[in-house]
C-alpha cells in the first residue's frame, strides 16, 4: 500500500502520517512546483486550473493499492490531488480516498466518489470524510472561519479512530 497525500494546512499530512504508521507503509506528499496560497486555491477552483506538481519519490505503479489523502474544497477534490490522479491514472487500479474536511455538506461524499470515478474510470474501493466540524459542539459546527483555521492534533485523531479503523479494514481486505 502507498499513501499519497496533499495537505495545505497540515491536517491531511497528519492523517496520512497516522495511517502510514498504523499499517506500516510508504507515504509521500504531493509537492507543488509553486507555493500555494488562499488566492491560488480560489483561482484554481474558479478557472479549473491544474497546478504543476513534482514527481513522487517513487513510482506509484510499484504498489498494489494506493490511498489518496487530501482536503475537499467546496465539495470537490483539491486541485493538486486532481493533477496527481490525472498524471497517475494507470496506477490507480485499486485505490481509496480519505479526507479531513471541514464540515458535512449534503451529497458531498457522492460528489467526491463521482469525481474520482470520472478521473480514473474506476470506482474507489472506499471514500471517507472525517469532518473537523464533528470536533466542535453543535452550536459551533457551522462556523466556517473557526473550522477552516483549525489544526488537527494527534489527540483529535483519537476521536476519529472508529472511522479510521473501518477505513483501514476496508482498504486492506481483498
Secondary structure by P-SEA (a helix, b strand, c coil): cbbbbccccaaaaaaaaaaaaaabbbbbbbcccccccaaaaaaaaaabbbbbbcccccccccccbbbbbbbbccccccaaaaaaaaaaccccccbbbbbbccccccaaaaaaaaaaaaacccccccccccccccccccccccaaaaaaaccccaaaaaaaaaaaaaaaaaaacc
